Amino acid sequence: MLYCALAGGVAWALTKLSSAPRGIVVTLLLIPQLGQGALALASALATWTDEPFMAYSSMNLVWYSIFWLVAVPASICAGGLRDGQDHGLSRSNP
């Protein structure tokens, strides 16, 4: 879970330091993380298909699915979009 805290902290810092809209910064942080998560999930899926009835391979598949596809993206979104309005994409009526 330290990785999630680190990813959220980096997202928060980059949205504070960047003049780009928060959504773009968060998206650019999410894309490589989802790619890395897909590789980890593919490896866990390959292990699980070799031995589907082993408890270790099943739990490994569940762990990678939850961690890389839910926890890491959620922490990046929470860190990057933490302080409220998006300062580049907000639409206000005149």
N, C-alpha and C positions, 0 to 999 in steps of 0.2 A: 504494500500500500504506500510505501515511501515513493515509489515511482509515480503514483497518481498525484501525490502531494507535490512532487517536483514538476510534473507536467502542468498542473494547475497553477503553480507559482510562476513558471515560465510564461504561461499564457497571460496571466495577470500583469506581469512585468512588461511583456511586449505590447499589450494593449495600452498600457500607461505611457510607454515611451514612443509609440508609433503614432504618426498622424493619419495613418490609413484607418478606414472604418473597422470597428471591432469584428464585424462578421467576416471580413476578408482575412484578418489576422488569425482568427480562430479556425477558419476553413483551411488556411495554409498550414496550420499546426495539426489539424485532424487528418488530412490526407496521408501524410507519411505514417502516422500512427496506425491508421486503419490498414495500410499496406503491410506494415510490420505485423500487425495482429492477424491479418489474413495468412501470412506465411507461418506464424506460430500455430494458428488453427489448422492449417493444412497438415502440418507435421503431427499435431495431436490426433487429427482425423486418420492419418495414415497408420499411426500406432494403434488406434482403436480398431480399425478395420482388420489389422493383423490378429488381434486378440480381443474380440468384442466382449467376452465374458469375464475379463480380468477387471477387478475393481479399480486397480491403479489406472488403467488406460481409460476407463469410463470417467473417473473423477478428474483425470488430467484433461480430457476433452471438455468437461463442464467448466473446470477452472479457467482454461484458456478462453472459452467462449465468454464467460462472464467478465473476466479481467480485461481482455483486449477489445471486446466489442461493446462493453457497457461501462465498466469502471473508468478506463482511461479516457474515452471520449466525453463521458459525463464530467470528469474532473477538469478537462480542458475547457469545456463549455462553461462550467461553473466559474472557473478562474478567469476566463477571458471576458465573460459577459456579466461579471459580478457587480460592477458599480452602477448599473442602471442603463441609461439610454445610450444608443449607438450614436456617436458624435458625427458620423459621416453619412448615415443613411436615414436619418430622421426626417420625416415629412411633416411639416406644420402648415396649416392653412393661414394665409396672410390676413 
